[in-house]
């Protein structure tokens, strides 16, 4: 009975996984894996500079939540920035010890961020690029000013600015590097942006100084936004169930992420107004986020701004500024890897961009333990092995109970087989006789399932920890494994994983029914095939788990006087 139910559950679970995976592929705009159909065309953003595809501006009237929702993809005619004709647009490249950044004097926007300590997944001889503004990708950080209802046009991210003279790289011995962009006066207001880069940090302080050079008081609003195309990151495997898209966080509603497809359909249901939190763009291993200090009122928005181009941002109304006065707002831009400890220290809730899914409550302590093990072992591969070893030790008695139940089932299996053959023409009597044998031998048919089911959430959480942790990216283990976040280049680990899965399955008692005995092998083998496309770190974790499970099952069977025996399929 135990084998029958387990086989049925495995088959249902397996086919459900296949169908869910196939529909997930279609839902995300990719070709179906198992039942392929026509692939929808992806429209690429036009123009190498992004000038035609980047959201041009924010409308003049956006002083409320409704105003935030009305942000359009083109600058209204009356809001066209007026700039000095002698100011020429240019791109400026600066470098610190952790990244190389490119700024556009049009708006003083950050248009490219090259991570000097993270290699590209597709070409490991190249650095990974987060922000970009090219023919193939658009991902930008922008900010600017908008006026209240009926107010004049103000400096936006389309206003050409002047870059003050200064250093363009972080010198030896220096801790900070500053870049100062100044706009011309537009609508009686001048905007000055000062970027401060810090050694060893992916955090950029951005000071916005709003100067009233006109003859009357003004009450502008500061907007901060992240703009990117809706494509998956280059080189991202379709076998990774990872999120790419915008997210917001507030104390009231916590972390809210939205798929690009939901923005496309107008299904954006986020908190529209808050006095805390952040806006972010998230992808596998990396994220960017705009932060404002708590207590500053801000309106949050997500929108589609062009074909396959989306933005997330916030608008903060500023107090009235008298003629000749200025208002300074210090903001923070993060652009870098999802390193949990750094994100936690930056602002509450920012670590949630490292998405563990619905098992976060289990995944976070598992990551903490993995990180502690790495501090002693200094190798992420061996840290994974050590973590699985600790988990198996913690669940030893649960596993022992499960394997003891399987051993008892294995011991009574000959009686069950003989009885089934004898009563094959009387199913009702067969069932009664089977339950009698279980009572006499004190065997619980479900005794092997429950202890294992209790552990499943823990190992699923560990799966997400290994999949989401940027520390695995380009982290070596031994020999040929130079990147735990990429598939084994020679498929050695997946083959070993398949062999251990076959061995573990063969140690379980074979179901009496021949068809069930064959089906018992279907899911483990199908599951093993998927691991040929999984990151090496995940395969290593599963191999370790399999080997320890086989060893424990072998010991328990031997102690109970049930010699381990391999039950290979008879196809």
N, C-alpha and C positions, 0 to 999 in steps of 0.2 A: 504493500500500500504506500509506504514511504517513497519508494522508487517511482511508482506510477504518478503520484502527485507532483513529485519533484520534476519528473520528466515533462509533464504537461505544463507546469509553471515555467520551466526553462524554455520550452518551445514558444509559448505565448509571449514570454518576455523577449525572446530573440526576434520573433517576427515584428513585435511592437517596436523594438529598437530600429530594425531595418526600415520600417515605414516612417517612423518619426524622423530618422536621419534623412530619408529621401525628401520628405516634405520640408524639413528645415533647410535643405539645400535650395529647394525651389523658392521658399519664403524669402531667402536672402539673395535672390536674384542670380543664383548660380545654377549650373546644369545639374539635374538630378543624378545621383550616384548610381542607383540601381535601376531606375526606370526613366532614362533620359528622354527629354523632349527638347523642343527648340529653346535655345538660350536667349533671353531678352537682351537686346542691344544696350550697351552702356554708353551714354553720351559723355564724352570727355570735356572738361572745361576748355574754353578757347583762349588762346593768347598766352604767350610765355610770361607776361608780367601780371596776368590776372586782372588787368585793368577793366576788361569787358565782363569778366565773370565774377569778380569779387563784389559783394554788396556795396554799392556806391556810397551810400550814406544812410543816415537815420533821418526820418522826416522831422520837420520843424516842430510839429506838435506831438509830444510824447511825454506829457507830464503825469500820466497815470498808467495804470495797468493796461487800460484800453489802448493808450498811446503806444505802449511797448509792443502790443500785438499788431499795431498798424505799421511797424517798421517795414519799409518797402525795399525793393531791390534796386531802385534807381534814385538818384538825387533829384528832388523836385527842382523845377527851374529856378524858383526864387531862393533855393538854398545852395545854388552853385557857388563854391568858394571863390572869393576874389583874392588872387595872389599877385605878388609883384612880378612883372614880366621878366625881370632880370634873374629870378630864381629858377635854376635848372634842376630838374629831377635827377637824382643819382642814387646808386646803391652803395652802401658802405659795409665793409666786412670787418668784424672785430673778433678777437679770439682770447679765450681764457684757457685755463688748464683742463677744463672739462668739455667745453664746446666752442664751436665756431659759429657766430651768428651773422646774419645779413639783414640790414635794415634798409628800408626804402624811405627816402626823404619825403615821398608823398605820404603824408600823415605820420611820418616817423614810425611806421609799422614794422613789426618783426615778420620777415617773409621767408626766412630759412634758418634752421637750427640743426647743425651737424654735431652729433654726439661723438666726441673724440675718444671716449672710453668704451664705446659699444659698436661692434662691427655689424655691418649689414648682414641679414640672414641669407640673402640670395648670393651676395659676393662678399665674402669675409675679408677681402683685401680693401674694401671700402668702408668708410664710417657710416653708421646709421644716420639717416636724415629724418627728423621729426617734422618740423615746419618746412614747407616747400612751396614754391610758386613757379611751376614749370608746365610744359605741355601736358604732362601725364598726371600731375598732382597739384592740388591747391589746398593749403593748410596754413592759415595766417592768424596772427594776433593783432587786433586793431583797437583803437580807442579814439575818442573825439568828443566834441560838444554838440549839443542841440539846444535850441531855445524853447521857451514855453510857447503856449498857443499864441499865434500871431506875431511872434518875435522874429527878429531878423536872422538871416543865415549866420552861422558861427563856424569856426575852424573844425573840420571833420577829418576823418582819415583819408580824405581825398585832397586836402589842402597841402600844397607843397611847402615843406619846411626847410629851414636853414640849419645845418649841423655846425655847432661851435667847434673850433679847432681843439685838438687834444689827442691823447694817445689812442691807438687803435688795437693794441694788444696789451695783455696784462704782463707787466715787467717783473723780472725776478726780484723778489723781496716786497713787491706790492701786494696788497690784499684786495684792493678795489679798482674798478675801471668804470669811468663815467662817460656817458654820451648825452649831450644836451641838444635837443631839437627845438627850434623856435619858429612859430608860424608868423605870417604877416597878420596885421589886424584885419579881422573880418567881422562886420557888424559891431565894430567898436570893442572887440575882444581879441586878445592875443592868447594863444595856448603855448605853454612851454612844457615839454616832456623831458624828464631826466631819467635815463636808465642807469642803474647802478648794478654792476656785475661783481660778484664776490668769488674769490679763489675757492675752488673745491665745491662750489655750490651750483645747483640748477635753479636756484631761486633768484629772480630778478626784481629788484625794487624799482617801481616806476612812479616817479613823482609828477603829478599834473598840477601845474601852476596856471591859474586862470587870471589874467590881468585885464582889468577894465580900463581901456585907454580912451573910452568915449566920454560923452558929456552927460550921460544919464545912467542910473543904476540898472544892472542886469541881473537876471536870475537864471543862469544856464543850468544845463544838466549834463553830467558826465556819463558817457556810455563806454562799456568795455565788452568786447565780443571776440569769440573764436569762430573762425570760418573754415570749413573744410568740405571736400567732396565726399560723396557717399560711398566710395569704393572701400573694399577691404584693404588693409595694409599690404604692400607688395611683399610677396614671398610667404604670406600667411597660409598655412595649410587649411584646407576645407574640413579636415578631420578635427580641428580644434573648435570646441563650442565656446568661443570667446566673443565678447561684446565689443562692437565698434560704434561709437556714436556719442551724442551729447548727454550730459548729466547735470543736475543741480542738487544742492544740499542746503537745507535750512533746519533749524532746531525743531520746528513744528512738524514738518513732513519727512525729515531725514533725507536719505539718499534716494533720488528719483532719476532713473535713466530712461531714455526714450529712443526707440529704433528710428533710423532714418525713414523707413517705410511708414511709420506712424505719423511723422511730420508731414510726409507727402500726402497722407490721407486726412490731415487735419485732426488727428487723434492725440493732441498734446494736452495732457492733464497734469500740470505741475502747479506748485504754489506760485502765484503771480507776484506776490509782494512780501517782503521780509525785511528784517533789520540785521540779519546775520547770514552766514553761509557763503557759498561760492558757486561758480559755474565752471564746467569742465568739458573737455573733449577727451574721450577714453578710447584706447585701443589696447591690443595685447602687449603687455609689458611696459607701455609708456602712457603718459597722460600730460595734458596741459590744463591749467586752471587760472582763472582770474579771481583774486581775493580782495575784499574790502574789509576794513576794520568793523567789528561788531558795533551796533548802535547807529550805523548809517543806513537810512532807509534806501532800499533799492527795489526796482521792478525787474522781474526776471522774464526772459523770453526765449523761445526757440522758434525758428522759422525756416522756410525754404526761401532762398534768395535768388536762385537761378537754376538752370538745368543741372541736376545732380550736384547742387551746392547748398549747404545748410549752415546755419549759425546758431550759437547759443550765447547769451550775454545778459548784462544787467545795466539798468539806467539809474543813476543816483542824482536826484535833484540837489542842487547846491543852494546855499543861502544867498540872499541878495547881496550883490557886490557893488559898492558905491564907486563913483568915478575916481580913478586914480588908485583904487585899492586892488588887492589881489586875494585870491582864495587858493589854498594849497590842499590837495587831496593825495595822500600816499596810498598807492595800491601795490599789489604784489602779483607777479606773473610767475607761475611755475611751469617749467617745460623740461621734462626729464623722465627717468625710469620710475617705475612704481615700487620704490624701496620703502617698505612699510614703516620703518622707524623714522625716516626723514619726513614722510607724509604726516605721520601722527604728530610730530613736533611742530609742524608748520601751522596747522589749524585743525580744530576738532572735525572729524568726519572725512577728512581728505583721504585717509587711508582706505576708505571704502571704494575708491576708484580701482583698487586691486580687488577684483570681483571674485569672491568665493561662492557666489550663488546662495542658495537657501540654507547651506550648511556652514555659514560663517561662524556660528557659535562654536562649532567643533574645529573648523579649519584654523582659526586664529591661534588657539593654544597649540595645535599641531605645528604651525609655522614657528611659533615661539620655541618649541622644543627642538625643532630642526635647526633653527638658528643657533641655539645654545650648543647643540652637538657639533655644529660646524666650527664654533669658536674653539673647540678642543681638537677636532680632527683636521680642520683646514682643507677638506676635500668634500665637495657637495655630494659626489657619488657615494663615498663611504659613509657620509652623514645619513643618506637615504637608507642604506643598509642597516645602520645602527638604529635608526628610528623605527623601521619595520621590526627589527629584533626586539626593541623595547615594547612595541605594541603587541607582538605575539606573546611576550612574557606577561604583559598585563592581562591578556585574554586567555592565558594558559588554561585555567580551570573551565572556562566556557568551551574552549576547543576540546578539552579532554572529555567533557560531558557529551559533546556532539560525536566525537570519534568513538567513544565507548558505545553509544547508541548504534552507530554504524557497524561496529564490531559484533554486537549482539544480533543485529539484522543479518549480518554475513553468516553468523553461526547457525541461525535457524533457516537460512535460505534453502538448503537442500530439502528440508521438510516441506517448505512452501512449494518448491518446484514439484516434488512428488505428489503433493495434495492437488495442485493445479492440474496435473496430468490425469490424476484419478477422477477428479470431479469437473472436468472441462465441459461436460454436457449439462451440468447443473450449477449455473452461476450463483444462484442464491445460497445454496448449501456451501459452495466454495467460499463465499464471503464470510459466512458464519464460522466455518472451520478455520479460516485465516485469523479471524478475531480471537477464536479460542486459543490458537497456538500462541498468539501475541500475549494473551493474558497468562497462560501457563509459563511462558518463558520470561514474563515481566519485561516485555519489549514495547516501547512507545514508538509507533511508526513515524511520529513527527519529532521524536527526540533529537534527531540529528539536524533538524532544520532551524529550530528556534534559537539555539545558541549562536549559530552562524549568522542568522538574520539580524541579531542584535548588533553584530560587529560591522555589518554592511555600511551604515551611515559613516562610521569612522573612516573606513577605507575609501569611501567615495570622497569624503572631505580631504583626505590625504591626496587623492588624485587631483583635486582642484588646487591644493597648495602647490604641488609640483608643477601643474600646468600654468599657474598664474605668477609664480615667483620669477622675477627678472634675474635673480641670482643664478638660476639654472642656465641662463642665456650665455652661450659660449664658455660654459664652465666645463673643464675636462674631468674625466674620471681616470681611466687607465688606458694604456695602449692606443687603440684606434678610436676610442671615444673622446673626441675633442670638444664636443658640445652636447650637454645633457638635454638641451631644449630642441635638438634636431633629431630626426630619425637616424638609427644606426646605418652608416653608409654601406656596410657590408652585410647587413641583416643578420648578424651573428646573434645579437640579443633576442630579436623576435623568434629566431629558430629555437634557441634554448628555451625561451618562454613557451613555445608551442610544445616542445618535448616534455617540459615539466608539467604542463597542463594535461597532456595525454597520460603521463605517468600517474598524476593525481587522480584523474578520472578512472583509470584502470584499477586503482586500489579500492574504489567503492564497489559495494556488492552489485552484481549485475541484476537488472530487473528480470523477473521470470518470463515476461512476455518478450519474444524475439524482436518485435517491432519497437517496443519501448527501449530495449537494449541498444538498438541502432540509433534511435532518436536521442538517447542519453549522450551520444558522442557529437551530435550536430552542433549544439550551442558552444561547447568548449572550443571546438575546431573553428567555428565561424568567428568566435570571439578572438581567437588567436590571430586570425588573418588581419583583423583591424590593427593589431599591434605592430604590423610591419610599417604602418604609417604614423605611429605615435612617437613622441619624443623619447630618446634613449633613457632619460631619467625615470619616466613613467614605466617603461618596460623593465628597467632594473628593479624598481620597487615591486612590481608584480612577480618577477622571477624570485626575488628574495622571499616574498610571501608564500609562493608555491613551494619552494624548497623547504622552508620551515614547517609548512603544513604537512608535507609528505613525511618529514622526519618524525613529527609528533604522531601522525597517524600510524606510522610503522611501529613506533615504540609502544603505543597503546594497544594495538592489535596483538603484538607479541606478548605483552604482559597478560592479556586476557585469554591467552591460549588459542587465539585465532590467527594462524600463520598468515602473513601477508601474501596475497595472491593476485596476480595481474589478470584482469578480465578484459581481454582485447575484443573489439567488435568483430562479429561474424557477418560480413556483408554478403 
